[in-house]
Amino acid sequence: MMTRFAHSMTVAALLAASPALADGQAWSIVGARTVETGANELDLSAGWPGISASYLRGVVPGVNLGARVSFAYGVEGLVRAVVPGFTMQALVKVRLLDAERLSLGLVFEPGPFFHFPSAALSRIGLALPIGLRVGIATSSALSLAVLLDVPMWVEFGPSGGFNIPILTGLGLEYFATSNLGVFARLQVGPTITPSGLAELTLDGRVGVAFHF
């Protein structure tokens, strides 16, 4: 009896001393929380507009830097533009607030993209996405995220120009362990094109992430 009591008290003390267990994990995939200084995050995802591999590293408290490589089959999420290509992006993630179950952060993900409608034609541009992340930890294993992104992009050439998407949506992440999580996210909205017209844009994906 005394052994069970002592074990129960030890578990309770560990839970009380660990905000990551009481208020969700200390890192987040689609939310606002960052990996700690010196730690790493690798995630793999698939959906629309492509398949991606991303890497982040904690450089100082609350700031992650990294890179993403994507094989894309849609031009910057435009639903009508099914064109193969690839994208390379630098990743910057900054945690602004972490108050118990609620967290707030910003992301900036610039990089060039290349699409190939035909063997003789290419579409080249520069993506300049910026986004807001609001994370809500519902338990030690489950978190929600409210997503607001303005993934601006410039296409070069005579038919190019500056495009302004405005995407809103939600993310969901489930942590099987403190170092392994799965996630899903969906955002939708218009892209304001250089002509002034709005085109339907979608960003939806599922994936897995590793913390190490």
C-alpha positions in Angstrom: 0.0 0.0 0.0 2.8 2.4 1.0 4.6 1.6 -2.2 1.5 2.4 -4.4 1.0 5.6 -2.5 4.6 6.7 -3.0 4.4 5.8 -6.7 1.1 7.9 -7.0 2.7 10.8 -5.3 5.7 10.7 -7.5 3.6 10.7 -10.7 1.5 13.6 -9.4 4.6 15.6 -8.6 6.0 15.0 -12.1 2.7 16.0 -13.7 2.6 19.2 -11.6 6.2 20.0 -12.5 5.7 19.5 -16.3 3.6 22.2 -18.1 4.1 20.3 -21.3 1.9 17.5 -19.9 -0.6 19.8 -18.2 -0.9 22.2 -21.0 -0.1 20.2 -24.1 3.3 19.4 -25.6 6.2 21.9 -25.4 6.4 21.9 -29.3 3.9 22.2 -32.0 3.7 21.2 -35.7 0.9 23.4 -37.0 0.5 25.6 -34.0 2.6 28.4 -32.4 4.9 26.6 -30.1 8.6 26.2 -31.1 11.1 23.4 -30.5 13.6 24.3 -27.7 17.1 25.7 -28.4 19.3 23.0 -29.9 16.4 20.6 -30.7 15.1 19.7 -34.1 11.8 19.0 -35.9 11.4 17.1 -39.1 8.0 16.7 -40.8 6.7 15.0 -43.9 3.4 15.9 -45.5 1.2 15.2 -48.5 -1.9 16.9 -49.9 -2.7 19.9 -52.1 -0.7 21.6 -53.6 2.2 19.1 -53.1 4.4 16.8 -51.1 6.8 18.4 -48.7 9.7 17.7 -46.3 10.5 20.4 -43.7 13.2 20.8 -41.1 13.3 23.3 -38.2 16.0 23.9 -35.5 15.7 25.8 -32.3 18.3 28.6 -32.5 17.3 30.8 -29.5 14.3 30.4 -27.1 11.1 31.0 -29.1 12.8 31.1 -32.5 13.1 28.3 -35.1 14.9 28.4 -38.4 14.9 25.8 -41.2 14.1 24.9 -44.7 11.4 23.1 -46.8 11.6 21.3 -50.1 8.3 20.5 -52.0 7.3 18.7 -55.1 4.2 20.7 -56.2 1.5 19.9 -58.7 -0.5 23.1 -58.1 0.8 26.6 -58.6 0.8 28.2 -55.1 -2.4 26.4 -54.2 -4.5 27.7 -57.1 -7.2 25.1 -57.7 -7.4 25.6 -61.4 -3.6 25.6 -62.0 -2.6 21.9 -62.0 1.1 22.2 -63.1 4.0 20.2 -61.9 7.0 21.9 -60.3 9.0 22.3 -57.1 9.5 24.9 -54.4 12.4 25.7 -52.0 11.7 27.7 -48.9 13.5 29.1 -45.9 11.5 28.8 -42.7 11.3 31.2 -39.8 9.0 30.5 -36.8 8.7 32.8 -33.9 6.7 32.2 -30.7 5.2 35.4 -29.4 3.1 34.2 -26.5 2.8 30.9 -24.5 0.2 31.2 -21.7 -0.8 27.7 -20.4 -3.0 26.2 -23.1 -2.9 29.2 -25.5 0.0 30.1 -27.7 0.6 32.7 -30.4 3.2 32.8 -33.1 4.3 34.0 -36.6 5.8 32.2 -39.5 7.7 33.5 -42.6 8.5 31.1 -45.4 10.1 32.8 -48.4 11.6 31.0 -51.4 11.6 30.5 -55.2 9.3 28.2 -57.1 9.5 26.6 -60.5 6.6 25.1 -62.5 6.7 23.5 -65.9 3.4 23.6 -68.0 5.3 22.1 -70.9 8.8 21.1 -72.0 9.3 24.5 -73.6 7.7 26.7 -71.0 8.4 27.4 -67.4 6.8 29.6 -64.7 9.2 31.0 -62.2 8.5 33.1 -59.2 9.2 34.0 -55.6 6.9 33.1 -52.7 6.7 35.4 -49.7 4.3 33.7 -47.3 3.6 35.2 -43.8 1.2 33.7 -41.3 -0.3 33.9 -37.9 -0.6 30.8 -35.7 -2.9 30.4 -32.6 -2.4 27.2 -30.8 -4.9 25.7 -28.3 -3.9 22.7 -26.3 -6.9 20.6 -25.4 -5.0 17.8 -23.6 -1.4 16.5 -23.3 -1.8 14.7 -26.6 -4.2 16.8 -28.7 -3.9 20.4 -29.9 -5.9 22.7 -32.3 -4.6 25.6 -34.3 -6.3 28.6 -35.9 -4.4 29.6 -39.1 -4.4 32.9 -40.9 -1.9 33.1 -43.8 -1.1 35.7 -46.5 1.1 33.6 -48.8 2.0 36.3 -51.2 3.9 35.5 -54.4 5.4 37.2 -57.4 5.6 35.5 -60.8 8.3 36.7 -63.2 7.8 37.3 -66.9 5.5 39.2 -69.1 2.4 37.4 -67.9 3.4 37.4 -64.2 2.8 39.9 -61.4 2.1 40.2 -57.7 -0.5 37.8 -56.2 -2.1 38.1 -52.7 -3.8 35.0 -51.3 -5.8 35.3 -48.0 -6.2 31.9 -46.5 -7.9 30.9 -43.2 -8.4 27.5 -41.7 -7.7 25.1 -38.9 -5.1 22.6 -37.9 -5.2 19.5 -35.7 -2.2 17.6 -34.2 -2.1 14.4 -32.1 1.0 13.3 -30.3 1.5 9.6 -30.0 4.6 10.3 -27.8 6.4 13.5 -26.8 8.6 13.1 -29.9 6.2 11.8 -32.5 3.1 13.6 -33.8 0.6 13.4 -36.7 -1.2 16.4 -38.1 -3.8 17.7 -40.5 -4.5 21.2 -41.7 -6.8 22.8 -44.2 -7.0 26.4 -45.4 -9.0 28.0 -48.1 -9.6 31.5 -49.5 -9.2 33.8 -52.5 -6.0 34.8 -54.3 -6.2 38.4 -55.6 -4.4 38.2 -59.0 -2.7 41.1 -60.9 -5.8 41.4 -63.0 -7.9 42.2 -59.9 -9.8 38.9 -60.1 -10.1 36.5 -57.2 -9.2 32.8 -57.7 -10.0 29.9 -55.4 -7.0 28.7 -53.4 -6.6 25.7 -51.2 -3.9 24.4 -48.9 -4.7 21.0 -47.3 -2.4 18.3 -46.1 -1.7 15.5 -43.6 1.6 14.4 -42.3 3.9 13.2 -39.5 6.5 15.0 -37.5 9.5 13.9 -35.4 11.1 15.9 -32.5 14.8 15.0 -31.8 
